């Protein structure tokens, strides 16, 4: 068979060359600034990771509000799933997450989701102290704004990759689906808790905590 | 609306547009209401996407989630969370310049915006 019968069997990357990636070349050829995209993905991964960390604290302070606590736990575990989903893509594109976790947290694309009443995390911990300002409404506000930042982030990644980089787009769209659901949950809960009104999310509980129906449907890849 | 100020936005192209901003209003929100298209991302005063260089005037960036005295001294504002304290003239699209200022001062910043 003539080589021309298989037009995708060769290209700009020489056969056997492991210093270049066709998976990168192909999306660059379609107009993606891969260097910029990788930087955005690292910022976004940092935001998902720090959110996972802070939600770990926030959910503890929803004691007695078991419905809020469970939903915060779903969002927490799903944000971790997002971190797990993004990281392989960063490496596929030739990037790396920072070697120092402090660098990683500092460059996160969204603000730290501090527990209210802790002076942006600087308050010294005193054993069994009551954090008076950590009310359910204040915590739900923190959760809501964290999700909103995530929606803006993933919408931008979708915009940058649509029609050019189907793999990153698919990942970003999956994450965005869940972030939009998270926002709807926290609007629902905050409206009731703070304002005494009903603004339904349209959702019911996950099948299991942190189910991640969009971003964790391949257990081997993202266990 | 109480007191108002005029904010002039100077684009990289050299074009300028003016917007009236209330004293309790964020500059970006007023600009959007007036139909200006300006960059932003987190919209919480964190990621520098909405950074401007303030050429004239005073502002309050106290609502930003991460904003340093060095940023203010260097004349950078994050307009998603900045309120005017006077009439202002700003140069838009200054994310890279503000990141350079953060780097020069050893201060944290996202790298992808």
Interface residues (C-beta under 8 A of the other chain):
Chain A: X36 X38 X39 X40 X41 X42 X43 X44 X46 X106 X107 X108 X109 X110 X111 X112 X145 X148 X149 X152 X153 X156
Chain B: X41 X42 X43 X44 X46 X47 X65 X66 X108 X109 X110 X111 X112 X113
